[in-house]
Amino acid sequence: MQIPSIFIVDRNPIHNSLIKYHLNINKFSQVQNFPNGQECLYRIEKNMVPDIIITDYDIGNYTGFDFLRKVKDSCPEASVIYFSSSADPVLAMKLLESGASDFIVKTSKLETGISELLKNLRYILKEANHI
């Protein structure tokens, strides 16, 4: 069984750290944080290809669609999960149609959203035979 590599991209340092913390306590040990899409894409260009990218829609340098396209061009096998404050169902549907693996809404209680994120992350990894 391969340990999945996970990148987190979120401009909010508290959200970024909390997501990583929850992943670590749930036995996901290969987790890297990035404050913006540009740094994440730089790492991918340097052959640090993740299995999963967890990202907010608003990551500064890129729109969610631009970031998704660049990720899929560089590493099409990576799953991209949007963990966003936006509850727009049309946006979510368009991202999923464009190749995102999931779209989870951050709720006012971040722990609730993170629980949903962990559940869906396990499902995606199971489907990809990582766990």
Backbone as CSV, one residue per row, in Angstrom:
resi,resn,N_x,N_y,N_z,CA_x,CA_y,CA_z,C_x,C_y,C_z
1,MET,0.836,-1.179,0.000,0.000,0.000,0.000,0.887,1.251,0.000
2,GLN,0.665,2.113,-0.937,1.428,3.352,-1.084,0.838,4.429,-0.172
3,ILE,1.716,5.197,0.471,1.259,6.321,1.278,0.970,7.467,0.334
4,PRO,-0.277,7.975,0.329,-0.602,9.041,-0.618,0.066,10.362,-0.265
5,SER,0.485,11.053,-1.304,1.060,12.384,-1.177,-0.063,13.397,-1.377
6,ILE,-0.195,14.332,-0.427,-1.294,15.297,-0.469,-0.732,16.708,-0.385
7,PHE,-1.179,17.562,-1.303,-0.859,18.986,-1.268,-2.114,19.741,-0.835
8,ILE,-1.930,20.725,0.037,-3.019,21.606,0.458,-2.684,23.006,-0.022
9,VAL,-3.631,23.637,-0.721,-3.443,25.008,-1.204,-4.579,25.853,-0.642
10,ASP,-4.229,26.774,0.259,-5.234,27.651,0.855,-4.541,28.922,1.304
11,ARG,-5.097,30.049,0.927,-4.497,31.339,1.302,-4.639,31.626,2.789
12,ASN,-5.637,31.030,3.426,-5.857,31.255,4.846,-4.927,30.336,5.639
13,PRO,-3.928,30.896,6.330,-2.965,30.045,7.027,-3.587,29.190,8.129
14,ILE,-4.653,29.667,8.743,-5.319,28.880,9.783,-5.996,27.664,9.164
15,HIS,-6.726,27.875,8.073,-7.365,26.747,7.384,-6.309,25.768,6.886
16,ASN,-5.250,26.292,6.313,-4.167,25.467,5.784,-3.599,24.565,6.891
17,SER,-3.315,25.152,8.042,-2.747,24.395,9.162,-3.743,23.408,9.759
18,LEU,-4.992,23.817,9.893,-6.003,22.915,10.457,-6.248,21.693,9.577
19,ILE,-6.288,21.905,8.293,-6.484,20.772,7.381,-5.307,19.809,7.508
20,LYS,-4.100,20.347,7.502,-2.914,19.494,7.634,-2.927,18.755,8.968
21,TYR,-3.273,19.436,10.039,-3.331,18.814,11.355,-4.301,17.624,11.350
22,HIS,-5.493,17.837,10.824,-6.495,16.766,10.794,-6.067,15.612,9.888
23,LEU,-5.409,15.916,8.800,-4.894,14.849,7.944,-3.821,14.049,8.683
24,ASN,-2.925,14.743,9.369,-1.849,14.062,10.101,-2.388,13.155,11.209
25,ILE,-3.356,13.628,11.966,-3.886,12.783,13.050,-4.722,11.633,12.508
26,ASN,-5.089,11.700,11.233,-5.814,10.607,10.590,-4.891,9.760,9.718
27,LYS,-3.604,9.776,10.068,-2.600,8.893,9.468,-2.188,9.245,8.041
28,PHE,-2.455,10.456,7.607,-1.941,10.927,6.323,-0.662,11.704,6.638
29,SER,0.475,11.104,6.339,1.746,11.665,6.788,2.500,12.462,5.731
30,GLN,2.189,12.271,4.470,2.886,13.004,3.409,2.020,14.163,2.932
31,VAL,2.016,15.225,3.736,1.173,16.385,3.468,2.049,17.631,3.404
32,GLN,1.850,18.423,2.360,2.574,19.688,2.220,1.571,20.815,2.031
33,ASN,1.875,21.952,2.647,1.013,23.130,2.557,1.604,24.161,1.604
34,PHE,0.711,24.851,0.905,1.114,25.943,0.025,0.138,27.099,0.212
35,PRO,0.649,28.338,0.287,-0.224,29.487,0.478,-0.886,29.989,-0.809
36,ASN,-0.437,29.459,-1.955,-1.029,29.904,-3.220,-0.782,28.851,-4.307
37,GLY,-1.489,29.003,-5.395,-1.382,28.059,-6.494,-0.037,28.090,-7.192
38,GLN,0.581,29.251,-7.239,1.863,29.384,-7.926,2.933,28.505,-7.272
39,GLU,3.009,28.506,-5.949,4.009,27.685,-5.263,3.722,26.195,-5.442
40,CYS,2.464,25.825,-5.419,2.088,24.427,-5.630,2.482,23.974,-7.034
41,LEU,2.163,24.771,-8.021,2.499,24.407,-9.403,4.005,24.361,-9.617
42,TYR,4.750,25.223,-8.929,6.215,25.191,-9.021,6.736,23.843,-8.529
43,ARG,6.199,23.362,-7.419,6.623,22.065,-6.885,6.281,20.932,-7.851
44,ILE,5.126,21.027,-8.466,4.731,20.003,-9.438,5.695,20.016,-10.623
45,GLU,6.073,21.215,-11.078,7.040,21.323,-12.182,8.392,20.726,-11.813
46,LYS,8.720,20.703,-10.521,9.982,20.129,-10.037,9.817,18.641,-9.717
47,ASN,8.809,18.023,-10.314,8.546,16.585,-10.198,8.129,16.122,-8.814
48,MET,7.500,16.977,-8.063,6.886,16.571,-6.803,5.395,16.416,-7.081
49,VAL,5.022,15.277,-7.635,3.647,15.061,-8.093,2.821,14.449,-6.974
50,PRO,1.757,15.133,-6.560,0.906,14.600,-5.489,-0.133,13.623,-6.035
51,ASP,-0.673,12.826,-5.137,-1.815,11.982,-5.485,-3.104,12.799,-5.395
52,ILE,-3.148,13.697,-4.410,-4.338,14.503,-4.134,-3.917,15.950,-3.907
53,ILE,-4.712,16.881,-4.434,-4.555,18.297,-4.111,-5.876,18.761,-3.519
54,ILE,-5.792,19.300,-2.317,-6.955,19.895,-1.663,-6.760,21.397,-1.769
55,THR,-7.703,22.069,-2.398,-7.519,23.498,-2.650,-8.812,24.278,-2.458
56,ASP,-8.647,25.517,-2.060,-9.768,26.448,-2.041,-9.972,26.926,-3.475
57,TYR,-11.115,27.487,-3.764,-11.334,28.024,-5.106,-10.529,29.305,-5.296
58,ASP,-10.527,30.154,-4.278,-9.835,31.439,-4.353,-8.441,31.277,-3.748
59,ILE,-7.444,31.089,-4.618,-6.072,30.872,-4.143,-5.120,31.965,-4.612
60,GLY,-5.676,33.095,-4.954,-4.830,34.242,-5.268,-4.404,34.344,-6.708
61,ASN,-3.365,33.622,-7.090,-2.753,33.791,-8.402,-3.631,33.302,-9.549
62,TYR,-4.468,32.332,-9.275,-5.257,31.690,-10.331,-6.713,31.580,-9.913
63,THR,-7.586,31.547,-10.906,-8.956,31.156,-10.605,-8.944,29.650,-10.380
64,GLY,-9.971,29.133,-9.789,-10.060,27.693,-9.586,-9.987,26.922,-10.883
65,PHE,-10.560,27.470,-11.955,-10.541,26.796,-13.253,-9.140,26.797,-13.865
66,ASP,-8.441,27.935,-13.784,-7.075,28.009,-14.314,-6.161,27.048,-13.578
67,PHE,-6.296,27.012,-12.266,-5.464,26.133,-11.459,-5.743,24.663,-11.809
68,LEU,-7.003,24.300,-11.907,-7.369,22.930,-12.247,-6.789,22.535,-13.605
69,ARG,-6.900,23.413,-14.583,-6.376,23.123,-15.919,-4.863,22.921,-15.886
70,LYS,-4.148,23.782,-15.164,-2.698,23.662,-15.073,-2.286,22.375,-14.355
71,VAL,-3.001,22.030,-13.305,-2.698,20.785,-12.598,-2.928,19.598,-13.518
72,LYS,-4.067,19.566,-14.194,-4.396,18.428,-15.057,-3.451,18.343,-16.257
73,ASP,-2.929,19.477,-16.707,-1.930,19.452,-17.785,-0.611,18.856,-17.293
74,SER,-0.225,19.171,-16.063,1.055,18.716,-15.518,1.008,17.312,-14.934
75,CYS,-0.078,16.995,-14.267,-0.194,15.668,-13.635,-1.656,15.217,-13.674
76,PRO,-2.073,14.703,-14.817,-3.487,14.338,-14.997,-3.989,13.279,-14.029
77,GLU,-3.081,12.498,-13.444,-3.503,11.448,-12.532,-3.844,11.972,-11.131
78,ALA,-3.452,13.193,-10.816,-3.733,13.763,-9.494,-5.223,14.100,-9.359
79,SER,-5.770,13.786,-8.202,-7.154,14.155,-7.904,-7.152,15.536,-7.266
80,VAL,-8.081,16.385,-7.703,-8.187,17.733,-7.160,-9.521,17.846,-6.431
81,ILE,-9.435,18.136,-5.133,-10.622,18.312,-4.310,-10.715,19.781,-3.937
82,TYR,-11.841,20.394,-4.250,-12.068,21.777,-3.849,-12.727,21.789,-2.490
83,PHE,-12.119,22.525,-1.559,-12.638,22.714,-0.213,-12.797,24.210,-0.061
84,SER,-14.004,24.694,-0.359,-14.198,26.119,-0.592,-15.307,26.707,0.266
85,SER,-15.204,28.001,0.533,-16.256,28.721,1.242,-17.446,29.004,0.342
86,SER,-17.270,28.908,-0.937,-18.349,29.158,-1.882,-19.328,27.985,-1.875
87,ALA,-20.606,28.315,-1.730,-21.647,27.281,-1.745,-22.425,27.329,-3.062
88,ASP,-21.816,27.855,-4.108,-22.465,28.003,-5.411,-22.530,26.647,-6.116
89,PRO,-23.726,26.071,-6.266,-23.828,24.747,-6.897,-23.435,24.757,-8.373
90,VAL,-23.626,25.876,-9.060,-23.244,25.956,-10.472,-21.720,25.921,-10.592
91,LEU,-21.038,26.640,-9.735,-19.581,26.621,-9.722,-19.082,25.206,-9.441
92,ALA,-19.652,24.577,-8.445,-19.244,23.214,-8.092,-19.436,22.270,-9.274
93,MET,-20.576,22.343,-9.931,-20.863,21.457,-11.056,-19.883,21.698,-12.211
94,LYS,-19.591,22.953,-12.492,-18.655,23.259,-13.584,-17.247,22.753,-13.280
95,LEU,-16.820,22.867,-12.029,-15.494,22.352,-11.661,-15.451,20.834,-11.770
96,LEU,-16.508,20.178,-11.340,-16.566,18.721,-11.448,-16.571,18.286,-12.909
97,GLU,-17.305,19.009,-13.735,-17.324,18.698,-15.172,-15.957,18.951,-15.819
98,SER,-15.173,19.852,-15.233,-13.859,20.193,-15.779,-12.751,19.261,-15.281
99,GLY,-13.093,18.337,-14.393,-12.097,17.358,-13.962,-11.804,17.299,-12.483
100,ALA,-12.431,18.155,-11.674,-12.238,18.067,-10.223,-12.847,16.765,-9.717
101,SER,-12.265,16.217,-8.677,-12.759,14.963,-8.103,-13.888,15.185,-7.111
102,ASP,-13.899,16.352,-6.470,-14.931,16.624,-5.472,-14.981,18.116,-5.192
103,PHE,-16.100,18.542,-4.626,-16.275,19.930,-4.203,-16.985,19.885,-2.862
104,ILE,-16.304,20.338,-1.822,-16.853,20.318,-0.472,-16.908,21.757,0.030
105,VAL,-18.032,22.109,0.636,-18.214,23.466,1.136,-17.699,23.550,2.570
106,LYS,-16.863,24.557,2.813,-16.428,24.842,4.185,-17.640,25.418,4.911
107,THR,-17.998,24.822,5.995,-19.127,25.328,6.768,-18.619,26.311,7.818
108,SER,-19.560,26.949,8.527,-19.155,27.879,9.576,-18.399,27.158,10.689
109,LYS,-18.692,25.865,10.875,-17.906,25.035,11.793,-16.912,24.266,10.924
110,LEU,-15.697,24.746,10.850,-14.696,24.176,9.953,-14.493,22.684,10.196
111,GLU,-14.604,22.240,11.450,-14.410,20.824,11.755,-15.433,19.948,11.040
112,THR,-16.654,20.446,10.869,-17.677,19.684,10.142,-17.266,19.503,8.690
113,GLY,-16.780,20.561,8.073,-16.308,20.482,6.694,-15.103,19.572,6.563
114,ILE,-14.205,19.628,7.542,-13.015,18.781,7.500,-13.405,17.307,7.653
115,SER,-14.400,17.018,8.469,-14.885,15.634,8.602,-15.404,15.119,7.267
116,GLU,-16.151,15.944,6.572,-16.662,15.573,5.251,-15.504,15.397,4.271
117,LEU,-14.529,16.286,4.353,-13.342,16.194,3.504,-12.607,14.866,3.729
118,LEU,-12.406,14.485,4.971,-11.714,13.234,5.288,-12.483,12.022,4.769
119,LYS,-13.786,12.045,4.937,-14.614,10.936,4.456,-14.487,10.802,2.937
120,ASN,-14.599,11.896,2.228,-14.512,11.863,0.770,-13.096,11.550,0.294
121,LEU,-12.094,12.020,1.016,-10.699,11.726,0.687,-10.444,10.220,0.772
122,ARG,-10.932,9.598,1.823,-10.765,8.141,1.961,-11.444,7.399,0.811
123,TYR,-12.621,7.868,0.418,-13.334,7.220,-0.683,-12.540,7.343,-1.990
124,ILE,-12.042,8.531,-2.289,-11.272,8.751,-3.519,-10.014,7.885,-3.520
125,LEU,-9.326,7.810,-2.389,-8.115,6.992,-2.312,-8.432,5.505,-2.424
126,LYS,-9.538,5.099,-1.874,-9.940,3.694,-1.992,-10.233,3.350,-3.447
127,GLU,-10.922,4.227,-4.142,-11.230,4.009,-5.560,-9.960,3.962,-6.414
128,ALA,-8.932,4.710,-5.992,-7.667,4.728,-6.736,-6.700,3.651,-6.227
129,ASN,-7.195,2.788,-5.347,-6.408,1.695,-4.764,-5.195,2.165,-3.968
130,HIS,-5.311,3.324,-3.321,-4.225,3.809,-2.467,-4.387,3.314,-1.041
131,ILE,-5.633,2.962,-0.650,-5.837,2.436,0.710,-6.749,1.239,0.648
